[in-house]
Amino acid sequence: MTRIVLDRRVSNDGFLQLNIPLGTAEAGREVRVTVESVAPNKTMTADEWRSGILATSGGWQGEFEPPQIGELEEREPLSRTICSTPTRSWTICVEDKNQP
């Protein structure tokens, strides 16, 4: 059974009513219903957005360059051709140039 997430509001009398058609193939199956409160969907006003942007202005205290990369490890040369086909549309092959 596919997971279903619904957002519903509790009625003024304090009841939550759900009618979820799952189909006859799901008839007789046990299901789990979890009820949890969700935060109200609050949209930001233009002034709130602007003050948030202005509060972060000038906050970066570092350099705008990536850190230096260290030395690469030395590896053994390849001793054969290795091919991999991750998808049906292309194949990757690595060939050892040191092989005769």
N, C-alpha and C positions, 0 to 999 in steps of 0.2 A: 504494500500500500504506500502510496506517495504521501510525504509529509505535507500537511496543509497548515498554513498560518493565517489566522483571521484576526482582524482588529474590530472589536465590537464595543459598544458603550453599554454600561449597566443602566437599566431603566430606572426611573424615579422611585419605583417601589422596591429597588434593590435586587431585582432578578436579572440574570443574564440568560437570554434565550438563544439557542443555536439550532438551526435547521440546516443540516449539511447533507445534500444528496451525494452518496458515495457509489450508488449503483448496486444492482442485484448481485454482482460478482463478489461484493464485500459483505453481503448479508450474513449474519451469524458470527462475524469476526469480532474479537475483542479489540478495543482501541483505548488509548490513553489520552485524556484531556488534561492539559496543564493550563491553569489560569494564573496570570501574573499581571501586575499593574504596569502600564507603560507611561512614560513621561509625556506630558502634553506636548503636542506639536506646536512649538512656538517659533514663529517666523521673526527674523531680525528686522528691525526698522532700519531705514537708511542711516539715521543718526547713530544707532548702535553699531552698525557695520563700520561706519567712518571712524568712530572712536576706537574700535578694536584695531583697525589698520594703523591709525596714528599712534596707538599705544605700543605697537611692535616696531615702529619706524626707528631706525638707529640701534636696534637691539642686538644685531650681529656683532660679535667681538672677536672674530677670527679672520683668517686670510681667505681669499677667494681662490685658492689653489689647492689641488688635491695633494695629499701627502705623498712623499717619495716612495717608490716601489723598491723593495730590497732586491738582492741578487737572486737570479733564478737558479733553481737546483739543477745539478748535472744529472742527466738520465742516460741509461744505456741506449745504444742505437737499436732501432727496430731490426728484427731478424727475418721478417717475412711481410708479405702484403696482408693487410687487415682491411676487410670490407664490412661495412655496416649499412643496413637499409632501414633507417628509422621510419620512413614512409614509403608508400608504393611509388612515389613520383621521382625519388632520387636516391642515389647510393653514394656513400662516402668510402673512398679507398685511400689508405696511406701505404706508400711503398718505401722500403728501405733502399736508399740510393747507394749504400755501402755494399750491398749484396752483389756478387758477380752475375 
